[in-house]
Structure formats: C-alpha cells, structure tokens
Amino acid sequence: MFGKRGTGGPGITPPKGFGGGQKVEPKEPKPAPSPAPGPAAASKPAAQEPKKAAPPPKPKTPAKPESQAAPKLSAEAKEKLDEIKVNVFNDLMEAVDLAELSSLTPDQVREEITDMVSEIISMRGLVLSLQEQQTVIQDICNDILGFGPLEPLLARDDIADLMVNGPNTTYIEVSGKMELTDVKFRDQAQLMNICQRIVSAVGRRVDEASPICDARLADGSRVNVIAPPLAIDGTALTIRKFKKDKLTLQNLLQFGSITAELKAVLEVISAIRLNCLISGGTGSGKTTLLNCMTGHIDSAERIITCEDSAELQLQQPHVVRLETRPPNLEGKGEITMRDLVKNCLRMRPERIIVGEVRGPEAFDLLQAMNTGHDGSMGTVHANNPREAISRVENMIMMGGYNLPSKAMREQISGAVNIIVQAARLRDGSRKITHLTEVIGMEGDVVTLQDLCVYEIEGEDANGKLTGRHKFSGLRPSFWDKARYYGLEEKLANALKFGGGL
C-alpha cells in the first residue's frame, strides 16, 4: 500500500504549499465527502460527522446537492469547477507515488485516489457541494484509470460512433444522427495521453513520429487516431462503438432492418455453408451483420478470423482470432492481411472470415473459397452488389496479378455465392437492401439475380422512410444445398411467406 493520508507514508507525501502538513487537517477529510456549508458550522458537526459517514446512502443528503446543481450548469460555474479539477489533479500528481500505484488493483487505486482527492479539497479549503465533490473525484479517477472525459460516453449503449475533433469538440452518433456534446479535454496533452493509453493496450503507439494508428478497445470497438502535425486542429480520435449486448439477427428484425422471412433465409445461408460477401458503405452495419450471421454457424466447425483490428465477437467455441501488425519504427516487421489469409490455409480451417477485404488478400480469400473452405465470409466497401464484384476485381489487380478480366470474373463467380447489401438510409436507419445471388457467367459478365430487394415507398410525418422487403419470386440456385442440409422446408416457408415461389 502507499500509506495513509497526510502521514508521510511510503507512497504519499503531502503536496507543496499545504501549510507545513499539519496533522489536524488530515483527520478532517474523512467526513469531507459531505458538503462543507461554511466555516461557522464546521466546529459543531465535527464530532457527529463520523457517525454520518458510516451510512452514506441517506435520502436527505441528495436533496441539498440537487438544489446546488443548477448553478453548476452555468458556464461560469462549470469553468470554475474545471479549474478546481486541474489544481486538485496537479496536487495529486505531486502527492502520489506512481510506482506504488502500479502495484495495486484498480479498485484499490480508485479508493486511495478518492481519499487523497477528498483530503486535498479539504486542505485547500474549497467549498464544494457533495455532488460537485463527487464529480471532481469521479473525473480525476477516470483521468488516471480510464479514458477521462470519454468515460460517460463509452458507458452509454445508445452511441454508435464517438468523434473527438481536437480537445474542445466531441460529436456522437445516436440513432444515425450526429450530435454535438459538451465534452471537452483540459488540453491537447490530456487528449494525447488518453489516445496513447488506448493504443498501447493493444501493443501499438501514436506520436509525432507515427501519427496514424488503428487500434481497438477491450470490447472490440474500433479506434482510429490521427495526431498532429497531420491533424491541424488537434488530435482526432474516432471510436466505432460496439454495444455491450452482442446483436443477433433477431435484434435486426426488431430494429426493422430485416423481415422475419429474410431473417430465415439469412439463417439458412449461414448454416448451409454458402460463401458470402457483405457489401455496404461506411457505417452501414457490415461488421454488425457479419457478426449476426456467424451466430448460425455450427458450433463444431473450426473458424479462423483475420482482421486489421479484432472486432468480431463470435460465439462458437472453436475460434482462432488473428490480427495484422503494423511496421515498427524501422519499417520492418509488418504482417499484412494477405499474410494472415495465406497462413490460414495451413491451419486446417473449415471457415475463414475476413473482417474487411480491402486489398490483394481478396485473391487469397477467393482461392480459399474455391478449395474446400465453404462458408467463408468477408465484408467489402461497395454501394451495390454489382459494384461489389467490380471492387473485388480491382483488389485482385492491386496485387499485381496479370490475369485476364474474364479469368478473374470466373474466379469470382465460382467462389462467391451470395452478396448481402447493407445501407444506411438518409433518415439514419440501417437496412438490408439487397440479397443477391451470384449465378455464374454469361460471356464476360458475372450474372447476378436479386432474391430480395428493399423498396422505399415514402416518408412518414416524423421524417422516417417507409418501405418493404420485396422477394423476387425466383428459385435460388442453392435450393439443392439447402435440401442436403435438411433446411429445404425452412427455406421454402420463408420464400413462400415472403412473396417468393
């Protein structure tokens, strides 16, 4: 441990400028969490305070802070509280031995920091309400142990994206719409410190020498950092947040992204080991949809995932997760997505899942799909299924393969069975807009047929788009494969009630 407050223990020393470190003062901070009404009342409650400190949850205590919470909302009071936080934080840094902190558990560290902050507030003679004091303590604990001002936003489950544009501007995306928050950082140094804490947790670094970094949080949320001098107005931090509860196709049905019939067809596609590409624009929900579809893979199968930053959260017991590695300062040691996909073939995979296909690894994934690894999946950036085919073709060419266009298209048509198109509509909602089957080749053209298309019909009074998923009525070419897996009846019922067949 690092000693008790104000006693000069091994871990804590009294901060400078606290009046010689008198011993009477450290005893007062124990009841300090209650509001200090004024110097006159301090002597009377002093004897009764220890009794009040024992039962913290009291209905009467919150009543006072609530009345004092109104001034806290004013810009002047908020600025004053921010100044107090900075001063208390600086005193804490002088008083705490960081080497001792590292030997304690997070709960112990939080408890010791809480005691020290309460003592510093008391020694400085600061008059704060209970709510204000708890806010100061919470913010400083978050700053030292967590992600500072971002902690309250990361705790919310309704935020999809979190965008920090320098220390003074933070936006969030809620229900598909951008919102400006009042979250601010003390300065550029605090923001940069939090960014370094995030990326160092996954063995990466960000600084002036290496100003761009992709990383992830512990829950798989995607993180991108770009620092000065590339970011002119201060470090830009972007977090694509994952929900705490892992989404399923049933959740997508509840959100209105799919219908019950389309849900059943997607379940069949996952179960009967069709090779699938999930296509869509940025923020359309490709990774979420990929996660949902993998939920219907047989638990006995061996699955290997390859990602730039590990985001997929597969529920099966036999999963091997692989992640790329950026080059070091000397430009060496890089492990690319293509290296991972090629190595997968030596790991006896039954399914290979590539988080995002964005380069020459597309060719290796197609080869894997063609050589017995049925049921492999990946996501690709494209605005429609036809464009997804062209994108894959372009990515193969990026690898320097001098293949004729027809040969590449034959490779694609032979490997990919289904393209699922996701889109974010202008009202912020996310929909599965196309379920498209790859049939084969006609001359030099890859033949596609739409099994289901989302048709927009109008807009309601609240500005929400209305529409429906319309099945084409065509018999899918994977009908025989569904029969082989015993899912012919499920597919038939889905297509029948969906308007197909």
C-alpha positions in Angstrom: 0.0 0.0 0.0 1.1 3.5 -0.2 0.4 4.9 3.3 -2.4 6.9 4.8 -3.4 10.4 4.0 -1.1 13.1 5.4 1.0 10.7 7.4 4.1 10.8 5.2 3.7 7.1 4.3 5.9 5.5 1.6 3.5 6.2 -1.3 2.1 9.6 -0.5 3.8 12.8 0.5 2.0 16.0 1.4 1.7 18.3 -1.6 3.7 21.5 -1.6 2.0 24.7 -0.2 -0.3 22.9 2.2 0.8 24.8 5.3 3.6 22.5 6.6 1.5 19.4 6.5 -0.3 19.8 9.9 -1.7 16.6 11.4 -5.0 18.0 12.5 -6.1 18.6 8.9 -5.7 15.0 7.6 -8.3 13.9 10.1 -11.0 16.3 8.9 -11.0 14.8 5.3 -12.7 11.6 6.5 -16.1 13.3 6.8 -15.1 15.6 3.9 -17.3 13.9 1.3 -20.3 15.7 2.9 -20.8 19.3 1.8 -18.9 21.9 3.7 -21.6 24.6 4.4 -19.2 27.2 5.9 -16.6 27.9 8.5 -19.2 28.6 11.2 -20.9 25.2 11.1 -17.6 23.3 10.8 -17.0 23.0 14.5 -20.4 21.6 15.5 -20.8 18.7 13.1 -17.1 17.7 13.5 -18.0 15.4 16.4 -21.0 13.9 14.8 -19.5 13.5 11.3 -18.0 10.0 11.8 -21.5 8.7 12.6 -22.9 10.3 9.5 -20.1 9.0 7.3 -20.9 5.4 8.2 -24.3 5.2 6.4 -23.6 7.0 3.0 -27.0 6.4 1.4 -29.2 9.0 3.1 -32.3 10.4 1.5 -31.8 13.9 3.0 -28.2 14.3 1.7 -29.0 14.3 -2.0 -31.8 16.9 -1.5 -29.2 19.7 -0.9 -26.9 18.9 -3.8 -29.9 18.9 -6.2 -30.7 22.5 -5.3 -27.0 23.3 -5.8 -26.8 21.5 -9.2 -28.5 24.4 -11.1 -25.5 26.8 -10.8 -23.2 24.0 -11.8 -24.8 24.1 -15.3 -23.9 27.7 -15.8 -20.8 28.3 -18.0 -19.1 30.4 -15.2 -19.6 27.7 -12.5 -18.5 24.9 -14.9 -15.4 26.8 -15.8 -14.6 27.3 -12.1 -15.1 23.6 -11.4 -12.8 22.7 -14.3 -10.2 25.0 -12.8 -10.6 23.2 -9.4 -10.1 19.8 -11.1 -6.9 21.0 -12.8 -5.5 22.3 -9.4 -6.5 19.2 -7.5 -5.1 16.9 -10.2 -1.8 18.7 -10.2 -1.6 18.5 -6.4 -2.5 14.8 -6.6 0.3 14.1 -9.1 2.8 15.7 -6.6 1.4 13.7 -3.7 1.1 10.2 -5.2 4.0 7.8 -5.9 3.0 6.3 -9.3 5.4 3.3 -8.7 3.3 2.4 -5.7 0.1 2.8 -7.7 1.1 0.3 -10.3 1.4 -2.4 -7.6 -2.3 -2.1 -6.6 -5.5 -3.3 -8.2 -7.7 -0.8 -10.0 -10.3 -0.8 -7.1 -7.6 -0.2 -4.5 -6.1 2.6 -6.7 -9.6 4.2 -7.0 -10.1 4.0 -3.3 -6.8 5.6 -2.5 -7.2 8.4 -5.1 -10.7 9.1 -3.7 -9.2 9.6 -0.2 -6.4 11.7 -1.4 -8.6 14.0 -3.5 -11.0 14.4 -0.6 -8.0 15.4 1.6 -6.7 17.9 -1.0 -10.1 19.5 -1.3 -10.2 19.9 2.5 -6.6 21.2 2.8 -7.2 23.8 0.1 -10.3 24.9 1.9 -12.5 24.5 -1.2 -16.3 24.8 -0.5 -18.0 22.3 -2.7 -21.3 20.6 -2.6 -21.4 16.8 -2.2 -22.4 16.4 -5.9 -19.6 18.7 -7.0 -17.0 16.9 -4.9 -18.1 13.6 -6.3 -17.9 14.9 -9.8 -14.3 16.1 -9.2 -13.3 12.7 -7.7 -15.0 10.8 -10.5 -13.4 12.8 -13.2 -9.9 12.6 -11.7 -10.3 8.8 -11.2 -11.5 8.5 -14.9 -8.5 10.6 -16.0 -6.0 8.4 -14.2 -7.6 4.9 -14.6 -9.8 5.2 -17.6 -10.4 7.4 -20.6 -11.0 10.7 -18.9 -14.0 12.8 -20.2 -14.9 10.0 -22.6 -15.9 7.5 -19.8 -19.5 8.7 -19.6 -19.9 8.4 -23.4 -18.3 5.0 -23.5 -20.7 3.8 -20.8 -23.7 4.7 -22.9 -25.1 1.9 -25.0 -27.0 4.1 -27.5 -24.0 5.7 -29.1 -22.7 4.1 -32.4 -19.8 6.5 -33.1 -17.7 8.8 -31.0 -15.7 11.5 -32.8 -13.2 13.8 -31.0 -12.1 16.7 -33.2 -9.4 18.2 -31.0 -9.6 18.8 -27.3 -12.6 21.2 -27.5 -15.0 19.4 -29.8 -16.7 16.0 -29.4 -19.5 14.6 -31.5 -21.5 11.4 -31.1 -23.8 9.5 -33.4 -27.2 8.4 -31.9 -29.9 6.8 -34.0 -28.0 7.6 -37.1 -27.8 11.4 -36.4 -24.8 13.5 -35.3 -25.0 15.3 -32.0 -22.5 17.8 -30.5 -21.7 17.1 -26.9 -20.3 19.4 -24.2 -17.4 17.0 -23.5 -14.0 18.8 -23.5 -10.5 17.9 -22.6 -8.2 20.1 -20.4 -5.7 20.5 -23.2 -4.1 18.6 -26.2 -1.8 16.8 -23.8 -4.6 15.2 -21.9 -6.3 14.1 -25.2 -3.0 12.7 -26.5 -2.4 10.9 -23.2 -5.7 9.1 -23.4 -5.1 8.1 -27.0 -1.7 6.6 -26.1 -3.4 4.7 -23.3 -5.9 3.2 -25.7 -3.4 2.2 -28.4 -0.7 0.9 -26.0 -3.2 -1.6 -24.6 -3.0 -3.5 -27.9 0.7 -3.0 -28.4 0.6 0.0 -30.7 1.9 3.6 -30.4 0.9 7.0 -31.6 3.1 10.1 -31.5 4.6 12.7 -33.9 6.9 10.1 -35.4 3.9 7.7 -36.0 0.8 10.0 -36.1 -1.7 7.5 -37.6 -2.8 4.4 -35.6 -5.7 1.8 -35.8 -6.5 0.0 -32.6 -9.4 -1.4 -30.6 -10.9 -1.2 -27.1 -11.2 -4.3 -24.9 -14.8 -4.9 -26.2 -13.7 -4.9 -29.8 -14.8 -1.3 -30.6 -12.7 0.1 -33.5 -10.4 3.0 -32.7 -8.6 5.4 -35.1 -6.2 8.1 -34.0 -4.6 10.7 -36.2 -2.3 13.2 -34.3 -0.6 16.5 -35.1 1.2 17.5 -37.3 -1.2 15.6 -39.7 -4.3 16.7 -37.7 -4.1 20.5 -37.8 -6.7 21.4 -35.0 -5.5 18.8 -32.5 -5.6 15.0 -32.3 -8.7 13.4 -34.0 -10.0 10.3 -32.2 -12.7 8.2 -33.7 -14.3 5.2 -32.0 -16.8 2.9 -33.7 -18.6 1.7 -30.6 -19.9 -1.8 -30.1 -23.0 -2.5 -28.0 -22.5 -4.3 -24.7 -25.0 -6.9 -25.7 -24.0 -8.7 -28.8 -26.6 -8.3 -31.6 -28.3 -11.1 -33.3 -30.5 -11.4 -36.4 -33.4 -11.3 -34.0 -32.3 -7.8 -32.9 -32.1 -6.7 -36.6 -35.6 -7.9 -37.0 -36.7 -5.9 -34.0 -34.9 -2.8 -35.4 -36.8 -3.2 -38.7 -33.6 -3.8 -40.7 -34.9 -7.2 -42.0 -38.2 -9.1 -42.1 -38.9 -12.4 -40.5 -38.7 -14.2 -43.9 -35.4 -12.5 -44.8 -34.1 -13.5 -41.4 -34.9 -17.1 -42.0 -33.2 -17.0 -45.4 -30.0 -15.5 -43.9 -30.0 -18.2 -41.2 -30.2 -20.9 -44.0 -27.4 -19.2 -45.9 -25.1 -19.3 -42.8 -26.0 -22.8 -41.9 -25.5 -24.5 -45.4 -22.0 -23.0 -45.8 -22.5 -20.6 -48.7 -19.6 -18.3 -49.4 -20.9 -14.8 -48.6 -19.7 -11.2 -49.2 -21.3 -8.5 -47.1 -21.2 -5.2 -49.0 -22.0 -1.7 -48.0 -20.8 1.8 -47.4 -19.0 3.2 -44.3 -21.2 3.0 -41.2 -23.8 0.8 -42.9 -23.5 -2.0 -40.4 -21.4 -4.5 -42.4 -19.4 -5.8 -39.4 -22.5 -6.0 -37.2 -24.3 -8.0 -39.9 -21.3 -10.3 -40.3 -21.3 -10.9 -36.5 -25.0 -11.7 -36.6 -24.7 -14.2 -39.5 -21.8 -16.0 -37.8 -24.2 -16.8 -34.9 -25.8 -19.5 -37.1 -22.5 -21.4 -37.9 -22.4 -24.9 -36.4 -20.5 -24.9 -33.1 -18.5 -28.0 -34.2 -16.8 -26.0 -37.0 -13.2 -24.6 -36.7 -13.4 -20.9 -37.6 -10.4 -18.6 -38.2 -10.9 -14.8 -38.4 -8.4 -12.3 -39.9 -8.8 -8.6 -39.1 -6.9 -5.4 -39.1 -8.1 -4.8 -35.5 -10.0 -7.6 -33.9 -13.7 -6.6 -33.8 -15.7 -9.8 -34.5 -17.3 -11.4 -31.4 -18.0 -15.0 -32.5 -19.9 -17.2 -30.1 -18.7 -20.6 -31.3 -16.2 -22.4 -29.0 -13.6 -23.2 -31.7 -12.5 -19.8 -33.0 -8.9 -18.7 -33.8 -8.6 -14.9 -34.0 -5.7 -13.3 -36.0 -4.8 -9.7 -36.2 -2.5 -7.8 -38.5 0.6 -5.9 -37.3 1.9 -2.5 -38.5 5.6 -2.0 -39.2 7.9 -0.8 -36.4 9.9 2.5 -36.4 12.4 1.0 -38.9 9.6 0.0 -41.2 10.1 -3.7 -40.6 8.0 -6.5 -39.0 4.7 -5.7 -40.8 2.2 -8.6 -41.0 -0.4 -7.9 -43.7 -3.9 -9.2 -44.1 -2.6 -11.2 -47.1 0.0 -12.9 -44.8 -2.8 -13.9 -42.4 -5.1 -15.3 -45.1 -2.3 -17.3 -46.7 -1.3 -18.7 -43.3 -4.9 -19.6 -42.5 -4.8 -22.3 -45.3 -2.2 -24.1 -43.2 -4.3 -24.1 -40.0 -6.9 -26.6 -41.1 -9.8 -24.1 -41.2 -13.3 -25.0 -42.0 -14.4 -21.4 -42.4 -12.2 -18.3 -43.0 -13.8 -15.0 -42.0 -12.0 -11.8 -43.1 -13.2 -8.7 -41.2 -12.7 -6.4 -44.2 -11.4 -7.2 -47.6 -9.6 -4.1 -48.9 -6.5 -5.3 -50.9 -4.7 -8.1 -52.6 -5.9 -10.6 -49.9 -9.2 -10.7 -52.0 -7.4 -13.2 -54.3 -6.3 -15.4 -51.5 -9.8 -15.4 -50.0 -11.3 -16.4 -53.3 -8.8 -19.2 -53.6 -9.7 -20.4 -50.2 -13.4 -20.3 -51.1 -12.6 -22.4 -54.2 -10.5 -25.0 -52.4 -12.9 -26.6 -49.9 -13.4 -23.8 -47.3 -17.1 -23.4 -47.9 -19.0 -20.9 -45.8 -16.2 -18.3 -45.8 -17.3 -14.7 -45.3 -15.9 -11.2 -45.6 -17.0 -7.6 -45.9 -16.3 -5.2 -48.8 -17.0 -1.5 -49.3 -19.4 -1.1 -52.2 -22.7 0.7 -52.9 -24.5 -2.2 -54.6 -23.9 -5.9 -55.4 -22.7 -5.3 -59.0 -20.2 -2.8 -57.7 -19.0 -5.3 -55.1 -18.0 -7.6 -57.9 -16.0 -4.8 -59.6 -14.4 -3.9 -56.3 -13.1 -7.5 -55.7 -11.8 -7.5 -59.3 -9.9 -4.2 -58.7 -8.5 -5.5 -55.4 -7.1 -8.6 -57.2 -5.4 -6.3 -59.8 -3.9 -4.3 -56.9 -1.9 -7.5 -56.1 -0.1 -7.2 -59.4 -1.7 -10.3 -61.0 -1.6 -10.1 -64.7 -4.8 -12.1 -65.2 -7.3 -11.5 -68.0 -10.5 -9.9 -66.8 -12.5 -13.0 -67.8 -10.3 -15.2 -65.7 -10.7 -13.0 -62.7 -14.5 -12.9 -63.1 -14.7 -16.6 -63.5 -12.7 -16.9 -60.2 -15.2 -14.5 -58.5 -18.3 -16.2 -59.9 -17.0 -19.6 -58.9 -16.1 -18.6 -55.4 -18.9 -16.2 -54.2 -22.4 -17.5 -53.8 -24.3 -14.6 -52.1 -23.9 -10.9 -51.7 -25.8 -9.2 -48.9 -26.0 -5.4 -49.3 -26.3 -3.2 -46.3 -27.1 0.5 -46.4 -27.6 3.4 -44.1 -30.6 5.5 -45.4 -30.8 9.2 -45.2 -33.1 9.1 -42.1 -30.3 7.3 -40.2 -31.9 3.8 -40.3 -29.9 0.8 -41.5 -31.5 -1.7 -43.8 -30.5 -4.9 -45.8 -31.4 -3.5 -49.2 -30.3 -6.5 -51.5 -30.0 -10.2 -51.1 -28.3 -11.1 -54.4 -27.2 -14.5 -55.7 -24.2 -15.0 -58.0 -25.3 -17.4 -60.7 -22.3 -17.7 -63.0 -21.0 -16.2 -66.2 -22.6 -15.0 -69.5 -19.8 -14.2 -71.8 -17.5 -11.8 -69.9 -20.2 -10.7 -67.5 -20.9 -12.1 -64.0 -24.6 -13.0 -63.8 -26.5 -11.8 -60.7 -30.1 -12.4 -59.6 -31.8 -10.5 -56.8 -33.7 -12.7 -54.3 -34.9 -9.8 -52.2 -34.8 -6.0 -52.6 -35.8 -3.3 -50.2 -38.2 -0.8 -51.9 -38.6 2.7 -50.4 -42.3 3.7 -50.6 -42.4 7.1 -48.9 -41.8 9.1 -45.7 -43.9 9.4 -42.6 -44.7 12.5 -40.6 -41.6 12.1 -38.4 -39.3 12.1 -41.4 -38.7 8.3 -41.3 -38.6 6.4 -44.6 -41.1 3.7 -45.1 -40.7 0.7 -47.4 -40.8 -3.1 -47.6 -38.6 -6.0 -48.5 -39.9 -7.5 -51.7 -38.9 -11.0 -52.8 -38.5 -11.6 -56.5 -40.1 -15.0 -56.6 -37.1 -16.6 -58.2 -36.0 -20.1 -57.1 -32.5 -19.8 -55.6 -29.8 -21.9 -57.1 -28.7 -23.1 -53.6 -32.1 -25.0 -53.2 -30.4 -28.4 -53.5 -27.8 -27.5 -51.0 -30.5 -26.5 -48.5 -32.1 -29.9 -49.1 -28.7 -31.6 -48.5 -28.5 -29.9 -45.0 -32.2 -30.6 -44.2 -33.2 -27.0 -44.4 -35.3 -27.1 -47.6 -38.6 -26.7 -45.7 -37.4 -23.7 -43.7 -36.2 -22.0 -46.9 -39.4 -22.9 -48.7 -41.6 -21.4 -46.0 -39.5 -18.2 -45.9 -39.7 -17.7 -49.6 -43.4 -18.6 -49.7 -44.5 -16.1 -47.0 -42.0 -13.5 -48.2 -43.7 -13.4 -51.6 -41.4 -15.7 -53.4 -42.1 -19.0 -55.1 
